[in-house]
Amino acid sequence: RTPWKMAFMAGHNTANWRASGTRFRDTVLSRLDTIVALTPDMSVTAMYADYVLPIAQHYERHDFTMEGRTPYIQVLDQAVAPLGESVDDWEAMSRIAQAISAKAVARNLPPIKDTVFGKPITHDYQKLHDNFTMGGKIRSTKDIVDFLLANVALEVPA
């Protein structure tokens, strides 16, 4: 089995997990060649990263969040424009997917067979951005919310 060489850390601060932060830093992060952190601030994980991509704070973007322990969705409405070069998570991931797709096309990279949770799958990196945006239908976090609201059965808790 080939060990991981790179990690994208987005939406969490794994290097600072209380229960396993030090162990995770020693057994995982220290073995990687490259770490990219997508974060709104200089977290512990960002300090270990080779690249830090600036992500907009909650009040700088239109977004939604779900608390895993409750059945509620919290809608975040942008109060101010993002600072500097920061963008929301979706935009950052879209740009990364677009760059990966462009490199895969330039290199004529064929689809790669893989197994995930025991199931065979194929990764076609030439189509990564197209898949990420559902053929251009998803262009923002708001589009994701609209898609979920239109396609997921919602139930109000009793």
C-alpha positions in Angstrom: 0.0 0.0 0.0 1.4 3.4 -1.0 1.5 5.9 1.9 -0.1 9.3 1.4 2.2 12.0 0.3 -0.1 15.0 0.6 -3.2 16.2 2.5 -5.7 18.9 2.1 -7.0 20.0 5.5 -10.3 21.8 5.2 -13.0 22.5 7.7 -11.2 21.2 10.7 -8.1 21.7 12.9 -6.9 18.1 13.2 -3.4 19.1 14.5 -5.1 20.5 17.6 -7.6 17.7 18.4 -7.5 17.4 22.2 -7.8 13.6 22.3 -5.2 12.8 19.6 -3.6 16.1 18.4 0.0 15.2 19.4 -0.3 11.6 18.2 -1.9 12.8 14.9 0.9 15.3 14.3 3.6 12.7 15.0 2.0 9.7 13.2 0.3 11.4 10.2 1.3 15.0 9.5 5.1 14.5 10.0 5.0 11.8 7.3 3.5 13.9 4.6 5.5 15.7 2.0 3.0 18.5 1.5 0.1 19.8 3.6 -2.4 22.3 2.4 -4.7 24.0 4.9 -7.9 25.8 3.9 -8.7 27.9 6.9 -9.9 31.4 8.0 -7.2 31.7 10.6 -3.7 30.5 11.5 -4.8 27.4 13.3 -2.4 24.8 14.7 -3.0 22.8 11.5 -2.2 25.8 9.4 1.1 26.3 11.2 2.1 22.8 10.1 1.0 23.4 6.5 3.2 24.1 3.6 0.4 26.1 2.0 -2.4 28.1 3.7 -5.3 29.0 1.5 -7.4 31.9 3.0 -11.0 31.0 3.6 -13.6 33.6 4.4 -14.9 33.8 8.0 -18.6 32.9 8.6 -19.7 36.6 8.5 -17.9 37.1 5.2 -19.9 34.6 3.1 -23.3 33.2 2.2 -23.3 29.7 3.7 -25.1 27.2 5.8 -24.0 24.9 8.6 -25.5 21.8 10.3 -24.7 20.9 13.8 -24.3 17.2 13.9 -26.1 16.7 17.2 -29.2 18.6 16.3 -31.6 18.5 13.3 -31.3 22.2 12.5 -29.6 24.0 9.6 -28.2 27.5 10.3 -28.2 29.9 7.4 -25.3 32.4 7.3 -25.8 35.6 5.4 -22.8 37.6 4.3 -22.4 40.7 6.5 -19.2 42.1 5.0 -17.0 41.3 1.9 -14.2 38.8 2.5 -10.8 40.2 3.4 -7.9 40.1 1.1 -7.8 37.0 -1.2 -10.1 34.9 1.0 -13.0 33.1 -0.6 -15.6 30.7 0.7 -14.9 26.9 0.9 -16.8 26.1 -2.2 -15.0 28.6 -4.4 -11.6 27.4 -3.1 -12.5 23.8 -3.8 -13.8 24.8 -7.2 -10.6 26.5 -8.1 -8.6 23.5 -7.0 -10.8 21.1 -9.0 -10.5 23.3 -12.1 -6.7 23.4 -11.8 -6.5 19.6 -11.3 -8.8 19.1 -14.3 -6.7 21.4 -16.5 -3.4 19.5 -15.6 -5.1 16.2 -16.2 -6.2 17.3 -19.6 -2.8 18.8 -20.5 -1.1 15.5 -19.4 -3.8 13.3 -21.1 -4.2 11.5 -17.7 -6.4 8.4 -18.2 -9.0 7.5 -15.6 -7.6 5.7 -12.5 -9.2 2.6 -11.0 -9.5 2.6 -7.3 -11.3 0.9 -4.4 -13.2 2.8 -1.8 -14.9 1.0 1.1 -14.4 -2.3 -0.8 -16.2 -1.0 -3.9 -14.4 -0.4 -7.2 -14.6 3.1 -8.6 -12.9 5.1 -11.3 -11.4 8.6 -10.8 -11.4 10.7 -14.0 -9.4 13.7 -13.1 -10.0 15.3 -16.5 -13.7 15.6 -15.5 -13.1 16.5 -11.8 -14.3 20.1 -12.1 -17.3 19.1 -14.3 -18.3 16.5 -11.7 -17.7 19.0 -8.8 -20.1 21.5 -10.4 -22.6 18.9 -11.7 -21.9 20.0 -15.3 -21.9 23.7 -14.4 -25.3 23.6 -12.5 -23.5 24.3 -9.1 -21.7 27.6 -9.2 -21.7 28.6 -5.6 -22.6 27.6 -2.0 -26.1 29.1 -2.6 -26.6 26.7 -5.5 -25.7 23.8 -3.2 -28.4 25.0 -0.7 -30.9 25.4 -3.5 -30.1 21.9 -4.8 -30.4 20.3 -1.3 -33.7 22.1 -0.6 -35.1 20.9 -3.9 -33.9 17.3 -3.7 -33.9 16.3 0.0 -37.0 15.4 2.0 -37.1 17.7 5.0 -38.9 16.8 8.2 -39.6 19.2 11.0 -38.8 17.6 14.3 -41.8 17.0 16.6 
